[in-house]
Amino acid sequence: MVMTKNRSMDIRLGAAAAVAVLLLAGCATSKNQAPVEDRAGMPRTPAPAVAVIPPPADPVLEPPKPGAENAGKAGYYTVKPGDTLIRIALENGQHWKDLARWNDLTDPGVIEVGQVVRVVPPATDPAAAGTKPVTTAKVETRPLGSPPPAPAPAPAPAPAPARQGDDDIDWMWPASGPVASAFDETRSKGVAITGKPGDAVLAAADGRVVYAGSGLRGYGNLVILKHNNTYLTAYAHNQALLVKEEQSVRRGQKIAEMGATDAERVQLHFEIRKLGKPIDPAKLLPPR
């Protein structure tokens, strides 16, 4: 019995010793390892959003207007808001069809603001107008002491070609009524002659019809005559037009009937333009 108890005691002591060894080993291990933190269930901080800035878009470049390379040059005109080819032609003393042809306008009714159009014939160089070529005097050499040569006889003057000047026009009044308003270069640009509806409107001089219609705002039914390369006349506010474009007319020919189209009263608005610039008709028309 004693030996059995002693063996049993030894067994229990051995087991206790083994447990102690294991505990000491676990403590030693826990001192050498970094603690493990359990993050399960904790909210995670989201990564900051990165703003993506797109590269700047290429600027949309507006294509240059037709004829822009000629802007500011003599003999060219830059289209402004409200312009029409007819008005540009009137302001520059030209036929609107000539402007369309010189500028290759397939649709003369469509012009753009900022577009540059030629207003002189292509064969004309307004920038070179009035210039003369520079000539160098001829130097003659001769031996010292020799007499100077006799002067050559002057050549006979060549006869000047007979030509009627652009200012040599036989003007007449385009209507017989009284003048209701005189010329004003900044406002009316012409004179107003009153009358009754249907009164005759006459061509003030020989010429050619370069416009007949109502496409110019403020003028109503309008006739424009071109008399030469310098002078145009305009006849506005008519109730009826009796001529067509490209038609030749004679001085005193009835070209329209007086009316009140685009006007507050029956009247003929009459303009004379020299190289496109309005001038006072009273300075050219004969006294009444």
C-alpha positions as CSV (number, residue, x, y, z in Angstrom):
1,M,0.0,0.0,0.0
2,V,2.8,2.4,0.9
3,M,4.6,1.8,-2.4
4,T,1.4,2.3,-4.3
5,K,0.7,5.6,-2.7
6,N,4.3,6.7,-3.2
7,R,4.1,5.8,-6.9
8,S,0.9,7.6,-7.3
9,M,2.4,10.7,-5.6
10,D,5.3,10.5,-7.9
11,I,3.1,10.4,-10.9
12,R,1.1,13.5,-9.8
13,L,4.3,15.3,-9.0
14,G,5.7,14.5,-12.4
15,A,2.5,15.7,-14.1
16,A,2.6,18.9,-12.1
17,A,6.2,19.5,-13.1
18,A,5.4,18.9,-16.8
19,V,2.6,21.5,-16.6
20,A,5.0,24.0,-14.9
21,V,7.5,23.5,-17.7
22,L,4.9,24.1,-20.3
23,L,3.7,27.3,-18.5
24,L,7.2,28.7,-18.3
25,A,7.9,27.9,-21.9
26,G,4.7,29.8,-22.9
27,C,5.7,32.8,-20.9
28,A,9.1,32.9,-22.4
29,T,7.6,32.7,-25.9
30,S,5.1,35.5,-25.2
31,K,7.9,37.9,-24.1
32,N,9.8,37.5,-27.4
33,Q,6.8,37.9,-29.9
34,A,5.0,41.2,-30.8
35,P,1.5,41.4,-29.6
36,V,-1.1,40.7,-32.2
37,E,-3.9,43.3,-32.4
38,D,-7.3,42.0,-33.5
39,R,-8.9,44.6,-35.9
40,A,-11.9,42.5,-36.8
41,G,-15.1,44.5,-36.6
42,M,-13.4,47.9,-36.5
43,P,-14.3,50.4,-39.2
44,R,-11.7,50.9,-41.8
45,T,-10.7,54.5,-42.9
46,P,-11.4,54.8,-46.7
47,A,-8.5,55.9,-48.9
48,P,-8.7,59.6,-49.8
49,A,-10.4,60.2,-53.2
50,V,-8.0,61.4,-55.9
51,A,-9.4,64.3,-58.0
52,V,-8.8,63.6,-61.7
53,I,-8.4,66.9,-63.5
54,P,-8.9,66.5,-67.2
55,P,-6.4,68.2,-69.5
56,P,-7.6,71.5,-70.9
57,A,-9.5,71.1,-74.1
58,D,-8.0,72.6,-77.3
59,P,-9.5,76.0,-78.0
60,V,-11.9,76.0,-80.9
61,L,-10.3,78.3,-83.5
62,E,-12.8,80.2,-85.6
63,P,-11.8,80.0,-89.3
64,P,-10.8,83.3,-90.8
65,K,-13.5,85.2,-92.7
66,P,-13.2,85.3,-96.5
67,G,-10.8,87.9,-97.7
68,A,-9.5,88.6,-94.2
69,E,-5.9,88.8,-95.5
70,N,-7.0,92.1,-97.3
71,A,-8.5,93.8,-94.2
72,G,-7.5,97.4,-94.1
73,K,-6.1,97.6,-97.6
74,A,-7.2,100.3,-100.0
75,G,-9.9,99.2,-102.3
76,Y,-11.4,96.7,-99.8
77,Y,-14.3,96.9,-97.4
78,T,-14.9,94.9,-94.2
79,V,-18.6,93.9,-93.8
80,K,-20.4,95.3,-90.7
81,P,-23.6,94.2,-89.1
82,G,-26.6,95.3,-91.2
83,D,-24.7,95.5,-94.5
84,T,-26.0,94.1,-97.7
85,L,-24.1,93.8,-101.0
86,I,-26.4,96.4,-102.5
87,R,-25.6,98.9,-99.8
88,I,-21.9,98.3,-100.0
89,A,-22.1,98.8,-103.8
90,L,-24.0,102.1,-103.3
91,E,-21.5,103.3,-100.7
92,N,-18.6,102.6,-103.1
93,G,-20.2,103.7,-106.4
94,Q,-20.3,100.2,-107.9
95,H,-22.8,97.8,-109.4
96,W,-23.6,95.1,-106.8
97,K,-23.3,92.4,-109.6
98,D,-19.7,93.6,-110.2
99,L,-18.9,93.2,-106.5
100,A,-20.4,89.7,-106.6
101,R,-18.2,88.8,-109.6
102,W,-15.0,90.4,-108.3
103,N,-15.4,88.5,-105.0
104,D,-16.6,85.1,-106.4
105,L,-19.8,85.3,-104.4
106,T,-22.0,82.4,-105.5
107,D,-24.9,83.7,-103.4
108,P,-24.7,87.6,-103.4
109,G,-27.5,87.6,-100.7
110,V,-25.2,85.9,-98.2
111,I,-22.2,87.9,-96.8
112,E,-20.7,87.5,-93.3
113,V,-19.9,90.2,-90.8
114,G,-16.1,90.5,-90.9
115,Q,-15.8,89.3,-94.5
116,V,-13.6,91.6,-96.6
117,V,-14.8,92.3,-100.1
118,R,-13.1,94.0,-103.0
119,V,-14.9,97.2,-104.0
120,V,-12.7,98.3,-107.0
121,P,-12.1,96.4,-110.2
122,P,-9.4,93.7,-110.0
123,A,-7.3,95.5,-112.6
124,T,-7.2,98.6,-110.4
125,D,-4.6,99.0,-107.7
126,P,-5.8,101.9,-105.5
127,A,-2.7,101.8,-103.4
128,A,-0.6,102.7,-106.4
129,A,-2.9,105.4,-107.7
130,G,-1.2,108.7,-108.3
131,T,2.3,107.3,-108.2
132,K,4.7,107.9,-111.1
133,P,7.8,105.9,-112.0
134,V,11.2,107.4,-111.0
135,T,13.4,108.2,-114.0
136,T,17.1,108.8,-114.0
137,A,18.6,111.6,-116.1
138,K,20.9,110.5,-118.9
139,V,24.6,111.6,-118.4
140,E,26.5,112.4,-121.6
141,T,30.3,112.4,-121.7
142,R,32.5,114.4,-124.2
143,P,36.2,115.5,-124.4
144,L,37.3,118.6,-122.5
145,G,37.1,121.8,-124.5
146,S,34.7,120.4,-127.1
147,P,31.6,122.6,-127.8
148,P,28.3,121.4,-126.4
149,P,26.0,119.7,-128.9
150,A,23.2,121.7,-130.4
151,P,19.9,121.0,-128.6
152,A,17.6,118.6,-130.3
153,P,14.4,120.0,-131.7
154,A,11.4,119.6,-129.4
155,P,9.0,116.9,-130.6
156,A,5.6,118.1,-131.9
157,P,2.9,117.7,-129.2
158,A,0.7,114.7,-129.8
159,P,-3.0,115.5,-130.0
160,A,-4.9,114.6,-126.8
161,P,-7.6,112.0,-127.3
162,A,-11.1,113.4,-127.3
163,R,-12.7,112.3,-124.0
164,Q,-15.7,113.4,-122.1
165,G,-14.9,113.9,-118.4
166,D,-16.8,112.1,-115.7
167,D,-17.9,115.4,-114.3
168,D,-19.3,116.6,-117.7
169,I,-22.8,115.4,-117.2
170,D,-26.0,117.2,-118.2
171,W,-28.1,117.0,-115.1
172,M,-31.8,117.7,-114.6
173,W,-34.3,117.5,-111.7
174,P,-35.8,114.1,-111.3
175,A,-39.3,115.4,-110.2
176,S,-41.2,118.7,-110.4
177,G,-42.4,119.0,-106.8
178,P,-41.0,121.2,-104.2
179,V,-38.0,120.3,-102.1
180,A,-39.2,119.4,-98.6
181,S,-35.8,118.7,-97.0
182,A,-32.4,119.8,-98.0
183,F,-29.2,117.7,-98.2
184,D,-27.7,116.5,-95.0
185,E,-24.6,114.3,-95.4
186,T,-24.9,112.6,-92.0
187,R,-28.7,112.0,-92.0
188,S,-30.6,112.1,-95.3
189,K,-27.7,111.9,-97.7
190,G,-30.0,113.4,-100.4
191,V,-33.0,115.7,-100.9
192,A,-36.7,114.9,-100.5
193,I,-39.0,116.1,-103.3
194,T,-42.7,115.9,-102.5
195,G,-45.6,115.2,-104.8
196,K,-48.7,113.1,-105.3
197,P,-48.8,109.3,-105.6
198,G,-48.0,108.3,-109.2
199,D,-46.2,111.5,-110.1
200,A,-43.4,110.8,-112.6
201,V,-39.9,110.1,-111.4
202,L,-37.4,110.9,-114.2
203,A,-33.8,109.9,-114.8
204,A,-31.6,112.8,-113.9
205,A,-29.0,112.0,-116.7
206,D,-28.2,109.2,-119.2
207,G,-27.2,106.0,-117.5
208,R,-27.7,102.3,-116.8
209,V,-29.9,100.7,-114.2
210,V,-27.7,98.9,-111.7
211,Y,-30.5,98.2,-109.2
212,A,-34.3,98.1,-109.2
213,G,-36.0,96.6,-106.2
214,S,-36.7,96.9,-102.5
215,G,-33.8,95.1,-100.8
216,L,-32.2,98.1,-99.2
217,R,-33.8,98.9,-95.8
218,G,-35.0,102.5,-95.5
219,Y,-35.3,103.1,-99.2
220,G,-38.5,101.3,-100.1
221,N,-38.8,100.6,-103.9
222,L,-35.5,101.9,-105.2
223,V,-33.8,102.6,-108.5
224,I,-30.1,103.2,-108.8
225,L,-28.6,104.5,-112.0
226,K,-24.9,104.4,-112.9
227,H,-23.9,107.3,-115.1
228,N,-20.1,106.6,-115.5
229,N,-17.2,105.4,-113.3
230,T,-17.7,108.4,-111.0
231,Y,-21.5,109.1,-110.5
232,L,-24.5,107.2,-109.3
233,T,-28.0,108.4,-108.6
234,A,-30.6,106.9,-106.3
235,Y,-34.4,107.3,-106.5
236,A,-36.3,105.9,-103.4
237,H,-39.8,105.4,-101.9
238,N,-41.5,104.8,-105.3
239,Q,-44.8,103.1,-105.5
240,A,-43.9,101.5,-108.9
241,L,-40.7,100.8,-110.7
242,L,-40.8,101.1,-114.5
243,V,-37.3,99.9,-115.4
244,K,-35.2,96.7,-114.9
245,E,-31.6,96.1,-114.1
246,E,-29.0,96.5,-116.9
247,Q,-31.5,98.6,-118.8
248,S,-30.1,101.8,-120.4
249,V,-32.1,104.9,-119.8
250,R,-32.0,108.5,-121.2
251,R,-32.1,111.8,-119.4
252,G,-35.7,112.7,-118.6
253,Q,-37.0,109.1,-119.1
254,K,-39.7,108.1,-116.7
255,I,-38.2,105.3,-114.5
256,A,-40.7,105.1,-111.6
257,E,-43.8,106.6,-110.0
258,M,-43.6,108.5,-106.8
259,G,-44.9,106.8,-103.6
260,A,-44.4,106.3,-99.9
261,T,-42.8,102.9,-99.6
262,D,-40.8,102.8,-96.4
263,A,-41.6,106.5,-95.8
264,E,-44.1,108.5,-93.8
265,R,-45.3,110.6,-96.7
266,V,-45.3,110.6,-100.5
267,Q,-41.9,111.8,-101.6
268,L,-39.0,111.1,-103.8
269,H,-35.7,110.7,-101.9
270,F,-33.0,111.6,-104.4
271,E,-29.3,111.1,-104.0
272,I,-26.2,111.9,-106.2
273,R,-23.1,110.0,-105.2
274,K,-19.6,110.7,-106.4
275,L,-17.3,107.7,-106.0
276,G,-19.8,106.4,-103.5
277,K,-19.8,109.5,-101.4
278,P,-23.2,111.4,-101.2
279,I,-22.9,115.0,-102.4
280,D,-25.5,117.9,-102.4
281,P,-27.6,117.5,-105.5
282,A,-28.4,121.3,-105.5
283,K,-24.7,121.9,-106.4
284,L,-25.1,119.9,-109.7
285,L,-28.7,120.3,-110.7
286,P,-29.7,123.4,-112.7
287,P,-31.4,126.2,-110.9
288,R,-35.2,126.2,-110.9
